[in-house]
Structure formats: structure tokens, C-alpha cells
Amino acid sequence: MAELNVEEMLARFRERAVAVKKRPLPPVAGEERQAFIQQAQADFQDFAIIGDAVAEIEDGILVLRVDLRPPDQRT
């Protein structure tokens, strides 16, 4: 099994977050359009959160730390 490069992994999540923002809306209307928009927002949030994480491997376990505090409350 190849060794995990966590920085490359996090970079891929950041790239995915950007790609979601650039994703064009399909030619749908009404409820389908709203569902697509909601899914895109959830995808962006998930990818951005993981992309912003600080990653470490501790005793063989991938640990992602995400500071969810407002910027003015971070240490």
C-alpha cells in the first residue's frame, strides 16, 4: 500500500471545494434546481472544512483537527 501524503490529500479537498463553486447549474428548475444548489452548498462546506484541517498521523491513525471557532477567538 502506498504511503498517505496528508498534505496532498488536503490539497485535493481544497481543489474540490473550488471546483464545486465553479460547477455550472444544470438545466433544471423548481425543486430539482433547489436540491442541486443545496447539495452544492453541502459539498463545498464539507470539502472546505477538510481542506482547512490540520492533519497528523498519530500511532497509525489519521487525525484531522478543525478549528471551528471564529477567527478572533483562535489561538
C-alpha positions in Angstrom: 0.0 0.0 0.0 1.3 3.5 -0.9 2.1 5.9 1.9 -0.5 8.5 2.5 0.7 12.1 1.9 -1.8 14.1 4.0 -0.8 17.4 2.6 -1.6 16.2 -0.9 -4.9 14.8 0.4 -5.8 18.2 2.0 -4.8 20.0 -1.2 -7.2 17.7 -3.2 -10.1 18.6 -0.8 -9.3 22.3 -1.3 -9.3 21.8 -5.1 -12.7 20.0 -4.8 -14.1 22.9 -2.8 -13.1 25.4 -5.6 -14.5 23.0 -8.2 -17.9 22.9 -6.5 -18.0 26.7 -6.6 -17.3 26.7 -10.3 -19.8 23.9 -11.0 -22.4 25.1 -13.5 -26.1 24.7 -12.8 -27.7 22.0 -14.9 -30.8 23.0 -16.9 -33.3 22.1 -14.2 -35.9 24.2 -12.5 -38.0 24.2 -9.4 -37.4 21.6 -6.7 -34.6 19.9 -8.7 -32.8 23.1 -9.0 -33.1 23.9 -5.3 -31.9 20.3 -4.4 -28.9 20.8 -6.7 -28.0 24.1 -5.1 -28.4 22.7 -1.6 -26.2 19.7 -2.5 -23.5 22.0 -3.9 -23.5 24.1 -0.7 -23.1 20.9 1.4 -20.4 19.6 -0.8 -18.5 22.9 -0.7 -18.8 23.1 3.1 -17.6 19.5 3.6 -14.6 19.8 1.2 -13.6 23.2 2.6 -13.7 22.0 6.2 -11.5 19.1 5.5 -9.3 21.2 3.2 -8.7 23.6 6.1 -7.9 20.8 8.6 -4.5 20.3 10.2 -3.6 16.7 9.6 -1.3 14.4 11.6 -0.8 10.7 11.7 -0.7 9.6 15.4 0.2 5.9 16.1 -1.1 5.0 12.6 -4.3 7.0 13.0 -5.1 9.9 10.7 -6.2 12.8 12.9 -7.8 15.9 11.4 -8.1 18.9 13.6 -10.6 21.6 12.5 -10.8 24.8 14.5 -14.5 25.9 14.2 -14.1 28.9 16.5 -14.5 32.4 14.9 -11.2 33.8 13.7 -10.9 36.3 16.5 -11.2 33.5 19.1 -8.5 31.2 17.7 -5.1 30.9 19.4 
